[in-house]
Amino acid sequence: MVDTLRRDSRRRGEPWAAGSVLGYASANIFDRLGVIHADPLIGPFLRGLPSLLLGVFLVWKHHTLDQLRPASSRYIGRRAILSFIWAGIVSTLGLFLYYFAIRLGGVTVTIPVQETYVIWGTLIAGFSSASGFIAMLSLACC
């Protein structure tokens, strides 16, 4: 009985792992199609389509649409909703810029520059909080 429970709990992540692999692979396929064979305005749309469809499916499956309605008892709040909208806008703009960068600079230039996001994220996080700013200054002085 205990062995069966362990085996079942181990296998719960397998569909998510398979979905992750398929999502990552399809994103790369859509990247290639978008950059080489499509208009630069269509490429980001094709790249974001699988994520959009998965998001709509998950909202439908988990019945969470009522969390966006202010009259609902499960309402998550205006600030949370605006945070998601802002993140979506910034992400979409970044995707358009990514496709134009690949067209202009190619993969050899674009990908190394894109991979500096960890450095930029650290700098932005450091400057967004007072204690982080002091820590960043102390690191810069050393």
N, C-alpha and C positions, 0 to 999 in steps of 0.2 A: 504494500500500500504506500509506504513512504517513498519507495523507489519510483513508483508510478507518478507520484506528485512531483518529485524532483525532475523526472524526465519531461513531464508536461510543462513545468515552469521554465525549463531550459528551452523548450521549443517555442515558447510564446514570442520570443524575439526574432525567430527565423523569418516570419512573413515581413516584419519591419525591415530586416536586413536585406531581404530580397527586393523589397520595394525601394529601399535606398539605392541599391546597386542599379536597378532599372531606371530610377529617376536620374541618377548621375550619368549613366550611359546615354539616356535619351537627351539630357541637356547638352552633352558633348556633340551628339549627332545633330541636334538643332543648331548648335553653334556653327558647326561646319557648313550646314546648309545655309544658314543665315548670312555668314560672312562671304562665302564663295559664290553661291548661286542666287542670292536674293538681294532685293533692295535693302540698303542699310536701315530703313525704317521698318521693314517687315521682319528682319532678323531678330531684334529684341522681342517682338511680339511672339514669334515662334518659340523663342527660348523661354519666355515666361509662361507660355500656355500650359505646360504640364503642371507647374506649381499652382496656377490659377484653378485648373480643373481639380487637382487634389484638394485644395482648400475648400472649394464649393462642395465637393463630395463629403469631406469630413464635417463641415457644418451641417449638411443634410443628414448624415449618418448619426451624429451625436445630438441632433436637435438643439443646437445652440444659437440659432438665429434670434431667439427671443432675448438673448443677452444684449442685443443691440437696440432694443426698444426701451425708451425711458419709462414707459408705463409698466414694464415687466418687473416682477420681484427679483429676477435674476440679472437685472441690468448691471453692467460692469462699470458704467460711468463714462462721462464725456471725455475725461482726460485720457483714459485707456484707449477709447476708440480713436481719438485724434492722434495718439501716439502710433497706433497701427497704420492709420492713414498716412501720417508723415513718413513713417518708415517705408511704406509702399511707394510713395512719391520719390523719395531719395533713391531707393533701390532701382526704380524704373529709370530715373535719370542716369544713374550710374551704369546701368546696362546699355543705354544708348551710347553713352560716352565710351564704354568698353568696346562696342562694335566699331565706332568711328576710329578709335585708337588702333584697333587691329587693322582696319583698312588703311590708315595712314602710316603707322609705324611698323606694322607686321607683328608677328608673334615674338620675334627675338627681342624687340624693345618693349612691347606692351606687357607681357607676362611678368618680367622681373619688376617693372614699375608697379604693377598691380599687386604683387606679392608683398609690397611694403605696407600693406594695410595694418599689419600688426604694430608696426612702429607708429603709424598715424593714430591708431586706436589708443595706444598707450599715451601718446602726447595729448590727445583730446581728453581722455579720462583724467590725466594728471592736471590739466588746466581747468577742468570743470569742477573740481572740488578744491577748497582752500588748503586742506592738509596735503592733497596730492600735488598742488602747486608748490608748496614749501618743500616737499620731498623731491620734486623735479629740480628745483633750484639747488638743493643741497647736493644732488647727484651731479648737476652741471658744474658746480664749483669744485668738485673733487677731482 
